Amino acid sequence: MKIEDYVKETPKKMKEILQGADELFSEVRQQKFSKIIVTGSGTSYHSGIQSLKLMQHFLDIEVTILYPFQIDQETFPADSSDILLIGISQGGSSYSTYKAMKIAKEAGCRIASMAGTENALIDEISDYVLTVNCGEEKVGAKTKGFYATKLNLTLFTLQLARESGKLSLNEYLEEVKAIEKYINHFPFIYEQSINWVSTNKTEFASAKDIRVIGTKDIYGDTLESALKLLETMRIPVTGYEFEEFVHGIYNAIKEDSTIIILDTGEEARVKTLVTVLSEWTKNIYIIGKNTADKPQNLKADFLNHPFYRTYEYILPIQLICALVPPLNGIDPGTPKDTSFHQKLASKKI
């Protein structure tokens, strides 16, 4: 299967994850935690960053997202028994995530794992195995897994909030209904995104470097967009939140720079930024609901829910990753070095 096949499969897998939520979280939702730490690398880390505000909103406790390398013995207080650390690894075999989970376990934390496969390495150390049931993804650049991991974190949060009384049953069901609306709307955004990529694919294929700019509400998606473009197109790509970009990054923009802006409507200065940057480069592409209707822009029928828009804005980027690299002779589903993690001893193979 190709990247676009896994993207197409996403709505089906999201529905299955929704249906299995009550069973999957039956044990962990009965627990009480004073703090939750989410850790993982790459796409897993971005899933946590994108889910942070939702988790804080519904749980009303401290939630922290850390890379595995940021976790050591000094991360935890003397009594860590009411802290839950969630280790995320799409393949379930990340040694760095496993090591961070082990440190947390030794510090007295309770441990949960979210792997995209059963019987994963990170499950071995976990008190609560919360498998991300998205099915196998046999490509280097994961797409379906990103949606599924964010959904898993969301449902974990909603189930915990329901059990603790922070959400009533009706409020919980309303949130599930909102997510279902996005799942059903996914194919429409897919088709609009495919058409947009097809219109601009020649220009994307000639890009020398790319800057992705996103509003703060989709910072995790912005980072993930940059990572996926870099993995598949194999050119320099960086992603920045809007405010961070205007605090210096703009100095690097030149005539052959390509800029992709994820515009959720939350930042009033997007139009001004585009006007300024247009003096330096014509390669500016905007993805949004209310953007100017022209070929370079994707004006899509986004639903734009504050928490669940995360299932929309990343989609056109993923389709760039699927459809554009082959124009340059690159197979986006195959890593540049298929034995890289063996050489670096970074994953259990």
C-alpha positions, 0 to 999 in steps of 0.5 A: 500500500502507498501513503495515500492508501493509508490516508484513505483508510483513516476514517474507517480506523478512526470509527473502529477506535471510537467503537472500542474506547469503552473496552480499551480504557475500562481500567485506566479511566477508574484511576486518579492522577494529579499529573500526566506526562506524555512522551514520544519522538517524532510523530508521537511527540507531535500527537502529544503536543497537538492533544495538550490543550484538549487534555488540559481543558477536559481533565483540569490537571497538569499535563506535560509533553516531553521528548524521551531525552528530556526525562531523567531521574530529576524529572520526578518528585519524591512521591510520584505515585499519582503521576501517569506517564504515557509512552507513545511509539507508533511501531512500539519499538522505540528504545528511547521511549522505552528507556524514559518509561523505565526511568518513570517506573523506577521513580514510582510513576504509573505507566501507560503505553500507546503503540500502534501494534499489539505486544510491543516493546513499550507494552512490557513495562506498562501498567495500562496497555492502551493500544492504538488500534489503527492497523499496520502501516508499512511505510516509513512516513506514518500518516494514519497513525498520527490521526489514530494516536491523537484520537486515542489520546482524546478518547483517553481524556474524555473517558477519564473526564467522564469517569471522574465527573468532569464530563456528564454522560451527555457531554461525553456523547456530544464530544463523540458526536463532534468527532464522528462528524469529522470522520464522516467529513474526511472524504470531502476534505480528501477530495478537495486536497487531492485536487489542490495538490494536483493543481500545484504539484509541479511547483511543489516538486521544484521547491528547494526549501519549505517553511510551514507556518501554523497558528498556535491551535495546530502547533502539533500539526505544524511540526508534523507537517514539516517532518512529513514533508522533510521525510518524503521530499528530502529537502530542508523543511521547518515548521513554526508557530505564527508568532515564532516565525515573525520573531526572526525566521522571516529573515531567511525568506528569499526568492526561491523559498516556498511557504505553506501557511495553515490558517485556521482563522485564529490569527488576524495577521495572516493576511498582513504576513502574506502581503509582506512575504509576497515582496520576497517570494511568490511561492506562498500557499495558504490552507484555510476555510476563508482564504482567497480563492485562487489556485495556489490556495486550498480554500476547503470546507473545513468544519474548524472545531477548536479541538477537532480541526486537527483532523483536517489541516494536516490532510493536504500536507500528507497528500503532498507527501504522497503525490509529489516526491515520485515526480522527483524519482523518490518513493515516499513510502520507503526510507532513504536507508531501510536499515538505519534504525539497526545501524543506530540501535534506535529501535527494536527490529 
